[in-house]
Amino acid sequence: MQFRRVRAGGLFRRKDAWQDFIGDLDLFQGGPGDIRRLGKHRRDRIGKAFQLYAHQNDQLKQVLFGLWKKFYTDKWVLNDVNFTVEKGEHVGVIGRNGAGKTTLLQILCGITMPTKGTFEVNGRVAPILALGSAFDGLLTGRENARIGAAILGLSCKEVDARIDSIAAFADIGQFFEQPMRTYSMGMVSRVAFAICAHADADIMIVDEALSVGDQLFQQKCERYIKEFSRNGTILMVSHDLNFVGDICDRVLWLEKGVVRDMGEPRRVIDAYRAAMHAEGESQAAGAA
């Protein structure tokens, strides 16, 4: 089964709205034919723009009078991004803050849609993005884990069989049975990563998940990612360039929403470091 979603003029081009809804579910849940082109992503010149409003009431004006006048300016965070990730590949995405890295992964996960362009995702995705942002603080860790696992495509039987293993992986003790509003950010991230680690995913998408939590948790995450990399497809964003260089087959360098370079990890990382060093020296000279 091939999932393809096209945005043009604000509409999704599908046979009907019901298929559109099913397509959104399948993007996360996978389907019986996923293994035909497992773990392959394609994007055809993806672009993403956010609408910036100068005044508080301009958004209402856009709703009422948008057919005749535009009351916002477009802020393009991605421009003509185009690349392919094959089955079993491990691709790292690097770049300074605000380069568009997280937005790119959110598009691939279906969290947001591109303003222009097309993309494909084949296989079950474990999106480790903004860990725990969708959790309900009034529910316990166990209840949130069950819901999260179901969203990622696990059946009730599979969730029942794995919930104790999820709790053990999270390793937060009795807090697993307490409402999540009592959790620290590190504890939330432990539960979120534990869910994704038990999703039987074909594709793991990671956005700075290792920057949250204590050192032991980070080491556990790194071990799991290295284990997953033996057979699965990984697309990850990280500022830990050494880790990216060790685990990835290719590295993509995003600069101001544009692909500046993509290729062998050490070559791209060295070029990125050199550019950042040169810019730092230029700023220091200007300040002096």
Secondary structure, 3 states (H helix, E strand, C coil): CCEEEEEECCEECCCCHHHHHHHHHHHHHCCCCHHHHCCEEEEEEEEEEEEECCCCCHHHHHHHHCCCCCCCEEEEEEEEECCEECCCCEEEEECCCCCCHHHHHHHHHCCCCCCEEEEEEECCEEEECCCCCCCCCCCEHHHHHHHHHHHCCCCHHHHHHHHHHHHHHHCCHHHHHCEHHHCCHHHHHHHHHHHHHCCCCCEEEEECHHHCCCHHHHHHHHHHHHHHCCCCEEEEECCCHHHHHHHCCEEEEEECCEEEEEECHHHHHHHHHHHHHHHHHHHHHHHC
